[in-house]
Amino acid sequence: MRTGSEPATARSALRARFWLSLWGLGWAVFGTVAFALAGRLGWAVACGVLWLLITVDMTLILRHIRQGPHYQPGRDVPPYPPPEVPPYPVPRRHHLPYRRPPRHRHP
């Protein structure tokens, strides 16, 4: 159910992010080594910068996982409750009584 408060109450799938970062780290290391051996210094530097960014991201992910349920709630932690008031006004429906169209009488 969408409540409109998703940006404020969103939770990240940290374990999935960790495994995807690990996958990216492997490719960044491979790219750095392969391009360095091939003599492509620019591409090797680009892969090295990517390697550095992925390492920083993995460090933050592991830190959030270790901080516990505040950042990585388990199955026993329920989702955040929706706000009491809807984020937008609920439209009103007007029910008009059904009226038959008038019959035309020809003289």
C-alpha positions as CSV (number, residue, x, y, z in Angstrom):
1,M,0.0,0.0,0.0
2,R,1.4,3.4,-1.0
3,T,1.2,6.0,1.7
4,G,3.2,8.8,0.2
5,S,5.9,8.6,3.0
6,E,8.1,6.1,1.2
7,P,11.1,8.4,0.8
8,A,11.2,9.1,4.5
9,T,10.6,5.4,5.6
10,A,12.3,3.5,2.8
11,R,14.7,0.7,3.8
12,S,17.5,-0.6,1.7
13,A,18.2,-4.2,0.8
14,L,21.7,-4.0,2.3
15,R,22.6,-7.7,1.8
16,A,21.7,-7.4,-1.9
17,R,23.7,-4.2,-2.2
18,F,26.6,-6.0,-0.6
19,W,26.6,-8.9,-3.0
20,L,26.2,-6.6,-6.0
21,S,29.1,-4.5,-4.7
22,L,31.2,-7.6,-4.3
23,W,30.4,-8.5,-7.9
24,G,31.4,-5.0,-9.1
25,L,34.6,-5.1,-7.0
26,G,35.7,-8.3,-8.7
27,W,35.1,-6.8,-12.2
28,A,36.8,-3.5,-11.2
29,V,39.9,-5.4,-10.0
30,F,39.9,-7.5,-13.1
31,G,39.5,-4.5,-15.3
32,T,42.3,-2.6,-13.6
33,V,44.8,-5.5,-13.9
34,A,43.8,-6.4,-17.5
35,F,44.0,-2.8,-18.8
36,A,47.3,-2.2,-16.9
37,L,48.8,-5.3,-18.6
38,A,47.4,-4.3,-22.0
39,G,49.1,-0.9,-21.7
40,R,45.8,1.1,-21.6
41,L,46.7,3.4,-18.7
42,G,43.6,5.6,-19.0
43,W,41.2,2.7,-18.7
44,A,43.3,1.2,-15.9
45,V,43.0,4.4,-13.9
46,A,39.2,4.6,-14.6
47,C,38.8,1.0,-13.3
48,G,41.0,1.9,-10.3
49,V,38.8,4.9,-9.4
50,L,35.8,2.6,-9.7
51,W,37.5,0.1,-7.5
52,L,38.0,2.8,-4.9
53,L,34.4,3.9,-5.0
54,I,33.1,0.3,-4.7
55,T,35.4,-0.3,-1.7
56,V,34.0,2.8,0.1
57,D,30.5,1.8,-0.7
58,M,31.1,-1.7,0.6
59,T,32.6,-0.3,3.8
60,L,29.5,1.8,4.4
61,I,27.2,-1.1,3.6
62,L,29.0,-3.4,6.1
63,R,28.9,-0.6,8.7
64,H,25.1,-0.3,8.3
65,I,24.6,-4.1,8.4
66,R,26.6,-4.2,11.7
67,Q,24.7,-1.4,13.3
68,G,21.7,-3.6,13.6
69,P,17.9,-3.3,13.1
70,H,17.9,0.4,12.7
71,Y,19.5,0.1,9.3
72,Q,18.9,-3.6,8.5
73,P,15.7,-4.8,10.1
74,G,15.2,-8.5,10.2
75,R,12.0,-10.5,9.8
76,D,10.9,-9.9,13.4
77,V,10.9,-6.1,12.9
78,P,7.7,-4.9,11.4
79,P,7.6,-2.2,8.7
80,Y,7.2,1.4,9.6
81,P,3.5,2.3,10.3
82,P,1.8,4.4,7.6
83,P,1.0,8.0,8.6
84,E,-2.4,8.6,10.3
85,V,-3.4,11.3,7.8
86,P,-3.4,10.5,4.0
87,P,-0.8,12.6,2.2
88,Y,-3.5,14.0,-0.2
89,P,-7.2,14.7,0.2
90,V,-9.5,11.8,-0.5
91,P,-11.9,12.7,-3.4
92,R,-15.5,12.8,-2.6
93,R,-18.0,10.9,-4.7
94,H,-21.3,12.4,-5.3
95,H,-24.1,10.0,-5.9
96,L,-26.9,11.5,-7.9
97,P,-30.2,9.7,-8.1
98,Y,-30.9,8.0,-11.4
99,R,-33.4,9.9,-13.6
100,R,-35.0,8.5,-16.6
101,P,-34.6,10.6,-19.8
102,P,-37.9,12.3,-20.7
103,R,-40.1,10.6,-23.2
104,H,-40.9,12.6,-26.3
105,R,-44.5,12.6,-27.3
106,H,-45.2,13.6,-30.8
107,P,-48.6,15.2,-31.5
